[in-house]
């Protein structure tokens, strides 16, 4: 059988239909001793391959997915070191698409197939930069006699409130879309069954009611449990800051996600200027560096 073929060194080869996909990581795939563990990876690879086929076609999909896992392996070796859990790493990090925006073609801010920069990600980053600058300028104007730390804290709080409110609005709009789609599907089903649709007027949509913004929460990286805590930078312990920075060192997407959501100033405070600069340099994204406000670089 194909999945029992061996390398010259006696290690198993991936199944023939996944050989191109898993070629960059075939030694990682072969590390688990139990065949059932490798079967889990094969199932995940076939599922992801089917998704990529929908974007780039059956001919190019294996190589596109192979290029993705090769990039993830390179990042892991450069930033995270040896892979301790091969099955978890392959299923959780190497194979899945990383969609950074609402475009289904987006994979790590690059469009599947064309390999061009994702325009929606670029728009979101530009909008977030403009929002950061606008909020910082408003805080500077409203607090001319405040200290740098006070203005920085006020800026971050305002940015978080804005992001929270925008998220609730987006969710409400998507809920409305889903309700309309469900109603349309029910009407079509009733029409197909020859049953008259309900002529009663639809209830008016309730207005958007936004809850009070709440602080950003994140899993406690130090304790490793499921408890959540407020990510208020001034309240973090040294161990918690160190844990966030270790996480950012292992996976630069953690740094970029923080920049996308909460502005580069906050990321530089949490992860350090050196780590943010290094992540941008390695990712070739120096264009993400934001302009600084009147109160300087964090």
Backbone as CSV, one residue per row, in Angstrom:
resi,resn,N_x,N_y,N_z,CA_x,CA_y,CA_z,C_x,C_y,C_z
1,UNK,0.849,-1.188,0.000,0.000,0.000,0.000,0.883,1.236,0.000
2,UNK,0.310,2.346,-0.575,1.111,3.552,-0.728,1.533,4.129,0.599
3,UNK,0.620,4.103,1.614,0.962,4.733,2.872,1.944,3.910,3.684
4,UNK,2.327,2.729,3.164,3.306,1.926,3.863,4.658,1.945,3.158
5,UNK,4.758,2.687,2.067,6.046,2.814,1.411,7.000,3.536,2.332
6,UNK,8.279,3.223,2.165,9.270,3.739,3.083,10.297,4.590,2.360
7,UNK,10.842,5.577,3.112,12.059,6.233,2.681,13.197,5.220,2.704
8,UNK,14.316,5.625,2.119,15.484,4.759,2.197,15.893,4.508,3.643
9,UNK,15.635,5.471,4.509,15.995,5.324,5.911,14.969,4.551,6.712
10,UNK,13.929,4.034,6.060,12.942,3.235,6.755,11.751,4.007,7.261
11,UNK,11.684,5.326,7.043,10.554,6.125,7.509,9.425,6.059,6.491
12,UNK,8.178,6.067,6.956,7.048,5.968,6.017,6.899,7.219,5.172
13,UNK,6.398,7.036,3.979,6.079,8.142,3.077,4.603,8.503,3.212
14,UNK,4.242,9.762,2.956,2.821,10.126,2.925,2.117,9.393,1.789
15,UNK,0.797,9.273,1.864,0.049,8.669,0.761,0.328,9.418,-0.543
16,UNK,0.184,8.731,-1.647,0.559,9.309,-2.933,-0.208,10.588,-3.239
17,UNK,-1.507,10.633,-2.897,-2.293,11.819,-3.225,-1.902,13.034,-2.385
18,UNK,-1.148,12.806,-1.295,-0.712,13.915,-0.435,0.799,14.103,-0.459
19,UNK,1.477,13.376,-1.332,2.938,13.402,-1.303,3.482,14.787,-1.618
20,UNK,2.892,15.462,-2.586,3.357,16.813,-2.909,3.051,17.772,-1.775
21,UNK,1.851,17.673,-1.218,1.432,18.576,-0.147,2.343,18.457,1.066
22,UNK,2.630,17.227,1.469,3.376,16.992,2.706,4.873,16.838,2.493
23,UNK,5.334,16.986,1.242,6.761,16.821,0.980,7.633,17.737,1.843
24,UNK,7.277,19.026,2.031,8.140,19.880,2.856,8.182,19.458,4.320
25,UNK,7.169,18.710,4.781,7.090,18.343,6.195,6.950,16.830,6.352
26,UNK,7.454,16.059,5.378,7.239,14.610,5.451,7.931,13.989,6.656
27,UNK,9.054,14.565,7.088,9.722,14.030,8.273,8.917,14.318,9.534
28,UNK,8.230,15.466,9.554,7.364,15.780,10.695,6.165,14.842,10.687
29,UNK,5.579,14.632,9.518,4.417,13.742,9.402,4.768,12.327,9.837
30,UNK,5.999,11.895,9.577,6.393,10.519,9.881,6.800,10.314,11.336
31,UNK,6.927,11.379,12.112,7.411,11.230,13.493,6.470,10.444,14.403
32,UNK,5.162,10.657,14.354,4.288,9.864,15.240,4.424,8.378,14.942
33,UNK,4.532,7.577,15.977,4.703,6.136,15.796,3.391,5.451,15.435
34,UNK,2.274,5.983,15.907,0.976,5.344,15.661,0.428,5.762,14.298
35,UNK,0.092,4.814,13.437,-0.507,5.164,12.141,-1.782,5.987,12.286
36,UNK,-2.541,5.756,13.362,-3.785,6.512,13.541,-3.508,8.005,13.674
37,UNK,-2.385,8.365,14.290,-2.046,9.783,14.426,-1.749,10.393,13.067
38,UNK,-1.034,9.636,12.220,-0.753,10.151,10.873,-2.035,10.244,10.050
39,UNK,-2.982,9.342,10.311,-4.262,9.399,9.602,-5.009,10.694,9.910
40,UNK,-4.894,11.176,11.148,-5.524,12.451,11.491,-4.953,13.580,10.656
41,UNK,-3.637,13.571,10.490,-2.998,14.610,9.675,-3.424,14.475,8.219
42,UNK,-3.477,13.247,7.737,-3.889,13.041,6.342,-5.304,13.552,6.102
43,UNK,-6.207,13.306,7.045,-7.584,13.791,6.892,-7.619,15.315,6.869
44,UNK,-6.847,15.944,7.762,-6.805,17.407,7.774,-6.210,17.938,6.479
45,UNK,-5.173,17.269,5.968,-4.537,17.720,4.726,-5.496,17.605,3.542
46,UNK,-6.246,16.502,3.488,-7.192,16.344,2.380,-8.316,17.379,2.465
47,UNK,-8.767,17.674,3.682,-9.803,18.690,3.821,-9.316,20.060,3.376
48,UNK,-8.097,20.409,3.771,-7.558,21.710,3.379,-7.258,21.734,1.882
49,UNK,-6.802,20.608,1.352,-6.537,20.545,-0.090,-7.817,20.768,-0.889
50,UNK,-8.919,20.199,-0.426,-10.195,20.401,-1.124,-10.579,21.873,-1.137
51,UNK,-10.301,22.577,-0.038,-10.599,24.013,-0.004,-9.737,24.768,-1.006
52,UNK,-8.471,24.441,-1.063,-7.575,25.150,-1.974,-7.932,24.861,-3.423
53,UNK,-8.386,23.635,-3.706,-8.816,23.301,-5.066,-9.902,24.267,-5.532
54,UNK,-10.786,24.657,-4.620,-11.857,25.576,-4.991,-11.368,26.954,-5.402
55,UNK,-10.156,27.296,-5.006,-9.614,28.618,-5.349,-8.669,28.581,-6.539
56,UNK,-7.841,27.547,-6.617,-6.779,27.563,-7.634,-6.883,26.416,-8.630
57,UNK,-7.826,25.497,-8.427,-7.957,24.380,-9.344,-7.201,23.153,-8.873
58,UNK,-7.581,22.004,-9.425,-7.025,20.733,-8.974,-5.550,20.577,-9.331
59,UNK,-5.130,21.191,-10.420,-3.743,21.013,-10.851,-2.771,21.739,-9.938
60,UNK,-3.086,22.976,-9.584,-2.150,23.804,-8.823,-2.304,23.657,-7.315
61,UNK,-3.427,23.119,-6.867,-3.707,23.113,-5.429,-2.640,22.401,-4.595
62,UNK,-2.154,21.212,-4.986,-1.150,20.551,-4.136,0.094,21.400,-3.897
63,UNK,0.582,22.060,-4.947,1.788,22.869,-4.770,1.509,24.124,-3.965
64,UNK,0.325,24.724,-4.133,-0.029,25.901,-3.344,-0.054,25.543,-1.865
65,UNK,-0.661,24.402,-1.534,-0.710,23.981,-0.133,0.677,23.582,0.366
66,UNK,1.481,22.974,-0.491,2.851,22.626,-0.102,3.663,23.879,0.199
67,UNK,3.478,24.919,-0.604,4.179,26.183,-0.348,3.774,26.756,1.001
68,UNK,2.497,26.610,1.344,2.027,27.138,2.635,2.704,26.409,3.797
69,UNK,2.696,25.077,3.768,3.281,24.346,4.887,4.793,24.553,4.938
70,UNK,5.415,24.780,3.784,6.855,25.060,3.778,7.138,26.390,4.469
71,UNK,6.292,27.401,4.219,6.471,28.700,4.894,6.264,28.559,6.395
72,UNK,5.261,27.790,6.779,4.995,27.618,8.209,6.150,26.884,8.890
73,UNK,6.744,25.904,8.197,7.888,25.194,8.768,9.082,26.128,8.914
74,UNK,9.314,26.948,7.908,10.421,27.909,7.991,10.221,28.872,9.154
75,UNK,8.987,29.375,9.309,8.702,30.273,10.425,8.922,29.573,11.762
76,UNK,8.485,28.326,11.841,8.633,27.583,13.090,10.107,27.394,13.441
77,UNK,10.905,27.021,12.473,12.321,26.785,12.742,13.047,28.081,13.086
78,UNK,12.616,29.179,12.480,13.280,30.454,12.727,12.846,31.087,14.042
79,UNK,11.576,30.908,14.398,11.021,31.651,15.527,10.676,30.775,16.719
80,UNK,10.246,29.548,16.472,9.734,28.737,17.568,10.607,27.575,17.977
81,UNK,11.558,27.193,17.126,12.420,26.088,17.475,11.820,24.744,17.117
82,UNK,12.373,23.666,17.657,11.923,22.318,17.299,10.434,22.102,17.588
83,UNK,9.814,21.251,16.777,8.390,20.946,16.914,8.233,19.822,17.933
84,UNK,7.560,20.109,19.030,7.393,19.126,20.105,6.167,18.245,19.897
85,UNK,5.127,18.774,19.263,3.881,18.036,19.038,3.608,18.016,17.537
86,UNK,4.153,17.052,16.805,4.033,17.086,15.338,2.597,17.058,14.838
87,UNK,1.747,16.228,15.448,0.362,16.149,14.978,-0.373,17.459,15.242
88,UNK,-0.243,17.976,16.455,-0.902,19.236,16.775,-0.391,20.381,15.929
89,UNK,0.913,20.398,15.683,1.485,21.481,14.871,0.990,21.406,13.430
90,UNK,0.982,20.204,12.858,0.533,20.062,11.472,-0.931,20.438,11.308
91,UNK,-1.782,19.944,12.220,-3.220,20.189,12.107,-3.574,21.614,12.494
92,UNK,-2.901,22.142,13.533,-3.293,23.453,14.053,-2.585,24.637,13.444
93,UNK,-1.342,24.445,12.952,-0.561,25.583,12.486,-0.114,25.472,11.030
94,UNK,0.342,24.308,10.619,0.946,24.196,9.289,-0.077,24.193,8.164
95,UNK,-1.163,23.449,8.343,-2.101,23.246,7.242,-3.198,24.302,7.109
96,UNK,-3.785,24.814,8.197,-4.973,25.666,8.035,-4.680,27.000,7.354
97,UNK,-5.673,27.460,6.631,-5.631,28.809,6.058,-5.732,29.832,7.175
98,UNK,-4.948,30.901,7.083,-5.024,31.989,8.049,-5.688,33.179,7.375
99,UNK,-6.980,33.262,7.554,-7.771,34.312,6.911,-7.779,35.533,7.814
100,UNK,-7.127,36.604,7.385,-6.957,37.790,8.212,-8.072,38.812,8.038
101,UNK,-8.950,38.608,7.068,-10.029,39.559,6.826,-11.246,38.783,6.357
102,UNK,-12.231,39.481,5.787,-13.453,38.825,5.345,-13.360,38.187,3.980
103,UNK,-12.238,38.330,3.279,-12.087,37.745,1.947,-11.742,36.265,2.102
104,UNK,-12.566,35.400,1.523,-12.348,33.963,1.681,-11.061,33.506,1.015
105,UNK,-10.492,34.324,0.119,-9.237,33.953,-0.555,-8.014,34.328,0.257
106,UNK,-8.202,35.071,1.334,-7.075,35.603,2.100,-6.370,34.489,2.863
107,UNK,-5.062,34.448,2.725,-4.239,33.502,3.484,-2.971,34.231,3.893
108,UNK,-2.886,34.595,5.179,-1.745,35.378,5.668,-1.583,36.671,4.875
109,UNK,-2.712,37.342,4.625,-2.745,38.641,3.944,-2.296,38.565,2.479
110,UNK,-2.334,37.366,1.911,-2.036,37.158,0.495,-3.181,36.356,-0.104
111,UNK,-3.556,36.687,-1.348,-4.677,36.015,-1.986,-4.256,34.660,-2.520
112,UNK,-5.053,33.627,-2.204,-4.794,32.301,-2.736,-4.868,32.334,-4.259
113,UNK,-3.953,31.676,-4.880,-3.949,31.605,-6.340,-3.069,32.663,-6.961
114,UNK,-3.416,33.924,-6.771,-2.657,34.999,-7.408,-1.390,35.353,-6.649
115,UNK,-1.363,35.051,-5.329,-0.244,35.398,-4.445,-0.025,36.902,-4.376
116,UNK,-1.035,37.673,-4.732,-0.964,39.125,-4.592,-1.400,39.506,-3.183
117,UNK,-0.935,40.700,-2.748,-1.341,41.193,-1.440,-2.855,41.326,-1.384
118,UNK,-3.426,40.936,-0.254,-4.878,41.007,-0.091,-5.311,42.471,0.018
119,UNK,-6.113,42.978,-0.908,-6.502,44.390,-0.850,-7.375,44.720,0.348
120,UNK,-8.197,43.761,0.793,-9.049,44.047,1.943,-8.214,44.187,3.214
121,UNK,-7.193,43.346,3.361,-6.293,43.494,4.509,-5.594,44.846,4.469
122,UNK,-5.151,45.241,3.266,-4.475,46.531,3.138,-5.413,47.674,3.509
123,UNK,-6.687,47.560,3.097,-7.659,48.599,3.444,-7.891,48.641,4.950
124,UNK,-8.028,47.477,5.561,-8.248,47.440,7.003,-7.065,48.023,7.767
125,UNK,-5.858,47.711,7.323,-4.681,48.239,7.998,-4.591,49.747,7.829
126,UNK,-4.938,50.237,6.621,-4.924,51.680,6.398,-5.990,52.368,7.253
127,UNK,-7.178,51.761,7.316,-8.237,52.333,8.148,-7.824,52.361,9.617
128,UNK,-7.185,51.269,10.067,-6.773,51.227,11.464,-5.672,52.265,11.754
129,UNK,-4.765,52.463,10.809,-3.738,53.493,11.002,-4.385,54.873,11.110
130,UNK,-5.338,55.134,10.210,-6.032,56.428,10.258,-6.778,56.587,11.579
131,UNK,-7.420,55.502,12.028,-8.155,55.565,13.293,-7.207,55.826,14.453
132,UNK,-6.066,55.158,14.459,-5.087,55.376,15.532,-4.624,56.828,15.557
133,UNK,-4.311,57.362,14.399,-3.834,58.737,14.339,-4.921,59.719,14.790
134,UNK,-6.172,59.465,14.346,-7.262,60.373,14.699,-7.523,60.366,16.199
135,UNK,-7.553,59.174,16.793,-7.800,59.080,18.236,-6.661,59.720,19.007
136,UNK,-5.423,59.455,18.598,-4.275,60.043,19.297,-4.301,61.571,19.207
137,UNK,-4.664,62.099,18.037,-4.732,63.551,17.882,-5.836,64.137,18.749
138,UNK,-6.995,63.451,18.827,-8.091,63.949,19.656,-7.705,63.934,21.129
139,UNK,-7.018,62.887,21.563,-6.579,62.822,22.955,-5.554,63.906,23.246
140,UNK,-4.631,64.133,22.332,-3.639,65.193,22.518,-4.315,66.552,22.687
141,UNK,-5.363,66.784,21.853,-6.058,68.068,21.924,-6.864,68.203,23.207
142,UNK,-7.456,67.095,23.666,-8.310,67.146,24.855,-7.516,67.129,26.157
143,UNK,-6.279,66.636,26.116,-5.475,66.510,27.337,-4.098,67.156,27.133
144,UNK,-4.070,68.455,26.839,-2.782,69.095,26.515,-1.794,69.104,27.673
145,UNK,-2.280,69.049,28.893,-1.387,69.134,30.046,-1.147,67.765,30.703
146,UNK,-1.688,66.716,30.124,-1.505,65.384,30.698,-0.117,64.858,30.365
147,UNK,0.325,63.892,31.148,1.627,63.283,30.891,1.537,62.350,29.686
148,UNK,2.697,61.955,29.201,2.732,61.046,28.049,2.035,59.732,28.366
149,UNK,2.277,59.190,29.561,1.639,57.925,29.931,0.126,58.061,30.026
150,UNK,-0.347,59.182,30.554,-1.794,59.396,30.673,-2.446,59.477,29.300
151,UNK,-1.802,60.191,28.382,-2.374,60.310,27.038,-2.317,58.975,26.295
152,UNK,-1.239,58.231,26.485,-1.127,56.935,25.830,-2.217,55.991,26.347
153,UNK,-2.423,55.982,27.663,-3.460,55.129,28.240,-4.841,55.530,27.744
154,UNK,-5.114,56.833,27.703,-6.419,57.298,27.222,-6.628,56.916,25.758
155,UNK,-5.561,57.001,24.958,-5.667,56.633,23.545,-6.014,55.160,23.394
156,UNK,-5.330,54.313,24.143,-5.590,52.878,24.046,-7.004,52.525,24.512
157,UNK,-7.463,53.171,25.575,-8.816,52.909,26.057,-9.853,53.325,25.017
158,UNK,-9.659,54.489,24.399,-10.612,54.956,23.405,-10.605,54.051,22.177
159,UNK,-9.416,53.623,21.755,-9.323,52.718,20.608,-10.054,51.411,20.898
160,UNK,-9.882,50.895,22.110,-10.546,49.650,22.442,-12.059,49.813,22.469
161,UNK,-12.549,50.916,23.002,-13.990,51.167,22.999,-14.525,51.242,21.567
162,UNK,-13.782,51.917,20.691,-14.219,52.023,19.299,-14.251,50.663,18.623
163,UNK,-13.204,49.853,18.848,-13.148,48.536,18.230,-14.279,47.651,18.743
164,UNK,-14.559,47.717,20.046,-15.644,46.920,20.625,-16.989,47.303,20.012
165,UNK,-17.242,48.601,19.907,-18.514,49.061,19.338,-18.648,48.644,17.884
166,UNK,-17.572,48.769,17.120,-17.623,48.370,15.716,-17.882,46.879,15.578
167,UNK,-17.302,46.083,16.472,-17.532,44.645,16.432,-18.980,44.281,16.689
168,UNK,-19.607,44.947,17.674,-21.024,44.685,17.952,-21.902,45.099,16.771
169,UNK,-21.564,46.196,16.140,-22.356,46.644,14.981,-22.246,45.636,13.851
170,UNK,-21.005,45.162,13.567,-20.834,44.164,12.504,-21.618,42.899,12.800
171,UNK,-21.580,42.455,14.058,-22.300,41.241,14.421,-23.807,41.419,14.250
172,UNK,-24.311,42.591,14.624,-25.747,42.849,14.474,-26.130,42.841,12.996
173,UNK,-25.301,43.439,12.158,-25.618,43.462,10.728,-25.608,42.059,10.138
174,UNK,-24.622,41.235,10.545,-24.585,39.864,10.055,-25.794,39.082,10.543
175,UNK,-26.237,39.344,11.766,-27.436,38.673,12.268,-28.644,39.041,11.418
176,UNK,-28.748,40.309,11.023,-29.841,40.722,10.153,-29.775,40.008,8.808
177,UNK,-28.574,39.901,8.247,-28.413,39.212,6.963,-28.830,37.755,7.087
178,UNK,-28.411,37.106,8.169,-28.769,35.699,8.349,-30.278,35.530,8.502
179,UNK,-30.937,36.454,9.202,-32.390,36.380,9.352,-33.088,36.534,8.004
180,UNK,-32.619,37.472,7.186,-33.235,37.662,5.863,-33.027,36.434,4.980
181,UNK,-31.818,35.848,5.056,-31.552,34.653,4.258,-32.434,33.494,4.706
182,UNK,-32.619,33.348,6.025,-33.467,32.273,6.527,-34.916,32.481,6.112
183,UNK,-35.374,33.733,6.174,-36.752,34.016,5.768,-36.952,33.746,4.286
184,UNK,-35.959,34.125,3.463,-36.071,33.875,2.022,-36.071,32.382,1.727
185,UNK,-35.218,31.625,2.447,-35.178,30.178,2.234,-36.497,29.533,2.633
186,UNK,-37.120,29.995,3.722,-38.395,29.445,4.151,-39.482,29.768,3.136
187,UNK,-39.459,30.993,2.594,-40.465,31.366,1.596,-40.339,30.505,0.353
188,UNK,-39.100,30.243,-0.072,-38.908,29.395,-1.256,-39.390,27.974,-0.993
189,UNK,-39.117,27.475,0.224,-39.554,26.122,0.555,-41.075,26.026,0.569
190,UNK,-41.742,27.043,1.112,-43.207,27.041,1.170,-43.799,27.148,-0.222
191,UNK,-43.158,27.965,-1.066,-43.650,28.097,-2.442,-43.493,26.788,-3.195
192,UNK,-42.349,26.119,-2.976,-42.127,24.845,-3.663,-43.112,23.782,-3.196
193,UNK,-43.533,23.870,-1.936,-44.481,22.886,-1.398,-45.921,23.255,-1.696
194,UNK,-46.143,24.400,-2.359,-47.488,24.827,-2.678,-48.238,25.401,-1.513
195,UNK,-47.527,25.795,-0.477,-48.180,26.360,0.695,-48.039,27.871,0.640
196,UNK,-49.124,28.601,0.934,-49.022,30.059,0.917,-48.123,30.549,2.037
197,UNK,-47.305,31.499,1.683,-46.425,32.084,2.699,-47.231,32.911,3.672
198,UNK,-46.753,33.076,4.834,-47.421,33.866,5.862,-47.475,35.324,5.415
199,UNK,-48.718,35.847,5.288,-48.872,37.227,4.812,-48.786,38.237,5.936
200,UNK,-48.604,37.788,7.124,-48.525,38.738,8.234,-47.296,39.608,8.073
201,UNK,-47.427,40.907,8.334,-46.265,41.791,8.173,-45.166,41.392,9.145
202,UNK,-43.961,41.503,8.623,-42.806,41.155,9.456,-42.635,42.188,10.550
203,UNK,-42.220,41.719,11.692,-41.965,42.635,12.809,-40.781,43.527,12.461
204,UNK,-40.873,44.808,12.836,-39.764,45.699,12.514,-38.502,45.274,13.253
205,UNK,-37.355,45.524,12.571,-36.072,45.186,13.171,-35.823,46.088,14.380
206,UNK,-35.428,45.525,15.493,-35.119,46.384,16.644,-33.876,47.209,16.376
207,UNK,-33.790,48.379,16.983,-32.591,49.196,16.785,-31.379,48.534,17.423
208,UNK,-30.216,48.926,16.914,-28.978,48.393,17.472,-28.784,48.976,18.865
209,UNK,-28.630,48.095,19.836,-28.347,48.515,21.204,-26.980,47.973,21.564
210,UNK,-26.012,48.843,21.710,-24.646,48.425,21.980,-24.416,48.317,23.474
211,UNK,-23.843,47.223,23.929,-23.479,47.140,25.342,-22.304,48.057,25.626
212,UNK,-22.113,48.350,26.890,-20.971,49.173,27.260,-19.691,48.457,26.883
213,UNK,-18.718,49.180,26.302,-17.464,48.526,25.928,-16.823,47.894,27.147
214,UNK,-16.248,46.710,26.926,-15.600,46.016,28.018,-14.119,45.837,27.681
215,UNK,-13.278,45.688,28.680,-11.850,45.555,28.402,-11.550,44.316,27.598
216,UNK,-10.474,44.405,26.816,-10.014,43.257,26.064,-9.621,42.145,27.024
217,UNK,-10.026,40.896,26.723,-9.673,39.773,27.584,-8.834,38.798,26.795
218,UNK,-7.979,38.102,27.484,-7.116,37.126,26.829,-6.839,35.990,27.785
219,UNK,-6.572,34.831,27.230,-6.249,33.687,28.061,-4.964,33.947,28.818
220,UNK,-4.927,33.546,30.055,-3.740,33.705,30.885,-2.636,32.825,30.336
221,UNK,-1.643,33.438,29.687,-0.587,32.678,29.061,0.377,32.095,30.084
222,UNK,0.379,32.668,31.282,1.319,32.179,32.281,0.783,30.919,32.930
223,UNK,-0.465,30.986,33.385,-1.026,29.850,34.096,-1.436,28.722,33.186
224,UNK,-1.804,29.059,31.925,-2.184,28.037,30.977,-3.561,27.470,31.220
225,UNK,-4.374,28.099,32.116,-5.709,27.569,32.345,-6.692,28.297,31.455
226,UNK,-7.992,28.029,31.672,-9.014,28.614,30.814,-9.572,29.899,31.378
227,UNK,-9.023,30.413,32.452,-9.538,31.640,33.016,-9.155,32.809,32.126
228,UNK,-9.971,33.866,32.175,-9.705,35.051,31.378,-9.423,36.222,32.295
229,UNK,-8.594,37.146,31.802,-8.254,38.305,32.594,-8.166,39.512,31.680
230,UNK,-8.347,40.674,32.266,-8.298,41.896,31.494,-6.861,42.172,31.065
231,UNK,-6.725,42.526,29.792,-5.405,42.868,29.292,-5.222,44.373,29.389
232,UNK,-5.009,44.851,30.608,-4.680,46.247,30.857,-3.174,46.287,31.046
233,UNK,-2.480,46.933,30.112,-1.033,46.813,30.085,-0.399,47.224,31.404
234,UNK,-0.929,48.269,32.021,-0.336,48.743,33.268,-0.486,47.746,34.402
235,UNK,-1.463,46.821,34.291,-1.730,45.878,35.371,-1.029,44.537,35.185
236,UNK,-0.396,44.328,34.018,0.247,43.046,33.768,1.489,42.883,34.637
237,UNK,1.696,41.677,35.118,2.915,41.384,35.856,4.065,41.159,34.868
238,UNK,5.268,41.122,35.387,6.423,40.870,34.528,6.316,39.499,33.872
239,UNK,5.826,38.524,34.627,5.693,37.180,34.066,4.679,37.158,32.929
240,UNK,3.584,37.898,33.076,2.575,37.934,32.019,3.097,38.633,30.770
241,UNK,3.799,39.747,30.957,4.392,40.434,29.806,5.393,39.514,29.119
242,UNK,6.206,38.826,29.921,7.193,37.906,29.338,6.500,36.796,28.552
243,UNK,5.374,36.294,29.075,4.649,35.229,28.376,4.109,35.718,27.035
244,UNK,3.556,36.937,27.011,3.072,37.503,25.742,4.227,37.649,24.750
245,UNK,5.382,38.090,25.233,6.507,38.292,24.323,7.050,36.962,23.808
246,UNK,7.066,35.947,24.650,7.480,34.630,24.183,6.517,34.132,23.115
247,UNK,5.207,34.352,23.345,4.218,33.952,22.350,4.430,34.711,21.047
248,UNK,4.723,36.004,21.143,4.989,36.791,19.946,6.247,36.359,19.223
249,UNK,7.267,35.943,19.976,8.486,35.438,19.356,8.226,34.144,18.590
250,UNK,7.393,33.276,19.148,7.108,32.006,18.505,6.219,32.170,17.283
251,UNK,5.294,33.125,17.341,4.324,33.297,16.250,4.104,34.786,16.047
252,UNK,4.692,35.333,15.006,4.589,36.774,14.760,3.173,37.212,14.421
253,UNK,2.299,36.257,14.049,0.922,36.651,13.776,0.253,37.209,15.033
254,UNK,0.718,36.779,16.228,0.187,37.333,17.473,0.467,38.825,17.537
255,UNK,1.665,39.222,17.117,2.038,40.641,17.109,1.199,41.400,16.090
256,UNK,1.083,40.847,14.878,0.342,41.543,13.823,-1.146,41.640,14.152
257,UNK,-1.699,40.592,14.780,-3.110,40.650,15.168,-3.333,41.766,16.195
258,UNK,-2.394,41.919,17.123,-2.520,42.988,18.122,-2.441,44.350,17.446
259,UNK,-1.547,44.494,16.460,-1.438,45.756,15.726,-2.740,46.048,14.988
260,UNK,-3.283,45.022,14.315,-4.509,45.213,13.542,-5.670,45.648,14.425
261,UNK,-5.753,45.100,15.635,-6.907,45.344,16.483,-6.722,46.540,17.405
262,UNK,-5.498,46.753,17.886,-5.326,47.735,18.956,-4.214,48.738,18.713
263,UNK,-3.747,48.852,17.482,-2.800,49.884,17.100,-1.363,49.460,17.426
264,UNK,-0.460,49.970,16.634,0.942,49.603,16.793,1.528,50.131,18.096
265,UNK,1.062,51.284,18.560,1.572,51.820,19.816,1.390,50.823,20.956
266,UNK,0.206,50.226,21.034,-0.054,49.235,22.073,0.834,48.013,21.894
267,UNK,1.030,47.577,20.643,1.873,46.410,20.397,3.315,46.667,20.818
268,UNK,3.802,47.877,20.559,5.182,48.191,20.929,5.347,48.238,22.446
269,UNK,4.318,48.643,23.140,4.398,48.638,24.600,4.379,47.221,25.145
270,UNK,3.530,46.375,24.565,3.388,45.018,25.087,4.556,44.127,24.673
271,UNK,4.909,44.157,23.378,5.898,43.213,22.865,7.310,43.789,22.793
272,UNK,7.451,45.118,22.891,8.723,45.847,22.795,8.943,46.306,21.355
273,UNK,9.644,47.431,21.230,9.981,47.954,19.904,10.793,46.939,19.104
274,UNK,11.730,46.279,19.762,12.618,45.354,19.067,11.847,44.205,18.437
275,UNK,10.887,43.634,19.181,10.128,42.502,18.658,9.224,42.934,17.515
276,UNK,8.565,44.081,17.645,7.698,44.558,16.564,8.519,44.841,15.313
277,UNK,9.664,45.512,15.485,10.523,45.803,14.330,11.010,44.519,13.671
278,UNK,11.398,43.538,14.491,11.888,42.278,13.951,10.789,41.537,13.199
279,UNK,9.565,41.530,13.756,8.450,40.859,13.076,8.157,41.515,11.737
280,UNK,8.173,42.841,11.705,7.901,43.552,10.453,9.024,43.335,9.440
281,UNK,10.261,43.291,9.932,11.377,43.091,9.015,11.318,41.702,8.390
282,UNK,11.097,40.680,9.212,11.066,39.313,8.702,9.876,39.075,7.783
283,UNK,8.780,39.754,8.051,7.585,39.576,7.214,7.606,40.479,5.992
284,UNK,8.608,41.340,5.906,8.661,42.249,4.770,7.538,43.245,4.775
285,UNK,7.135,43.704,5.970,5.984,44.598,6.086,6.379,45.896,6.762
286,UNK,7.490,46.477,6.350,7.879,47.761,6.912,6.841,48.839,6.649
287,UNK,6.011,48.607,5.607,4.971,49.597,5.312,3.917,49.659,6.398
288,UNK,3.927,48.693,7.343,2.951,48.735,8.423,3.342,49.712,9.517
289,UNK,4.589,50.212,9.501,5.021,51.099,10.562,4.203,52.382,10.518
290,UNK,3.615,52.741,11.610,2.703,53.865,11.663,3.438,55.143,11.978
291,UNK,2.818,56.249,11.606,3.355,57.529,12.022,3.161,57.706,13.511
292,UNK,4.022,58.471,14.142,3.965,58.653,15.576,3.240,59.949,15.908
293,UNK,2.587,59.949,17.045,1.867,61.125,17.461,2.837,62.127,18.062
294,UNK,2.269,63.234,18.493,3.112,64.293,19.024,3.822,63.866,20.292
295,UNK,3.279,62.847,20.982,3.925,62.443,22.216,4.912,61.322,22.019
296,UNK,5.300,61.053,20.779,6.468,60.228,20.519,6.196,58.749,20.443
297,UNK,7.251,58.032,20.175,7.183,56.583,20.021,7.162,55.916,21.374
298,UNK,6.296,54.905,21.494,6.215,54.209,22.774,7.498,53.423,23.024
